[in-house]
Amino acid sequence: MTAWSVAWLIAKKDLRIERRSRVLTNQVLPFAGVTMLIFGFALDANKAVLELVAPGLVWLATMFSLLLLVQRAFAVEGDDGALDAMRVAGVDARAIFLGKAIGLVIQLLLLEVVLLFAAVVLFAETIPAGGVVLLVTTLVSATCGLAAVGTLYGGLAAGSKGRETLLPLLTLPAVAPVLIGATRAVESALGTGVAELSDGWQWVGLLTVFAVVFGVGGALAFGPLIDE
């Protein structure tokens, strides 16, 4: 089997576990929604400010949710020794990395769609027809970057003591460029403030480079990291 075939099998396994456990819908999604509501209550006195910061709130909630999803994904592997078993069986570490990342991408995309809908309802945001392509491209490129970083550092922290606190310390600084770039790109797509639609594509370029660098680098480094 090719690495991509194995990766897709691993991704389907992770998604099947999620479908049965419903952690995303019963825990992660409510957590992300509460995060946005708390910021909304804090800024409720100024509706204009809410409209300006709504794109950033969506990505903040996504980043915090990423930590929960990554911890869950690798906790399942660690509890029954599945990760070690795959390595002993000779499964390519690159396939494991890609499979875990693909599973995260799909879950994060579903979460982001719901959070964007919540931003439209709660913060009176609008999605212009001309910004749909930019918005979709931003979601895909930013999500791929987040998933690559989360999978890489999730594998690194999985076998470490205190992994619950180590993972945020490693992940959050690394995904800061995604938070900045994705927020600016979504602002351009939604026409928030003085943001122009054309400005968003520059940020998409940054997000794409970030995703490629961490995707390729993560696939190459994942094996030595988890073997340590």
C-alpha angles and dihedrals in degrees: 000000000000122000090251092054091051091045092053091049090052091048091050090049091053092047091048090053090049092049091053098041096037092206091148095053099035101039117008098045095049089047091053091046093050090050091056092044092052091054089044092055091046092054098033094114091068116047093182091058091050091055091049097049098038095096091051092048091054092055094042090055089046092052093050090047090050090063091054093047094048093048090049094048095053095037088062091051093046099046095064098025093248094144093053091044092055091051092048089049089057098251110165111254089220089060091050090050093048093045094051091045093050091051090051092048092055093047093046093049091054090049093048093051090054092046092050089051089050090051090053091050100038102034101031093243120165129207111217116215090238092057098052095092092047091047094051092045090050092050093050097045095043093046092051090053093048092048093049093051093043093050094046096049092036089060091046094050096040095084096037130096113252092022091157090068098029094060096059091045091054100037107042097058091045094053095047091102089054092051092051097041096043093047092051092046093050090048088056092047092051095040091237115177112327095333115136123216093235092056092063096067092063089058091047088057090055091048091050093051090048092051093048094047095049092038095054095035092046093050091052096043100039096082097053091043097055092039089058 
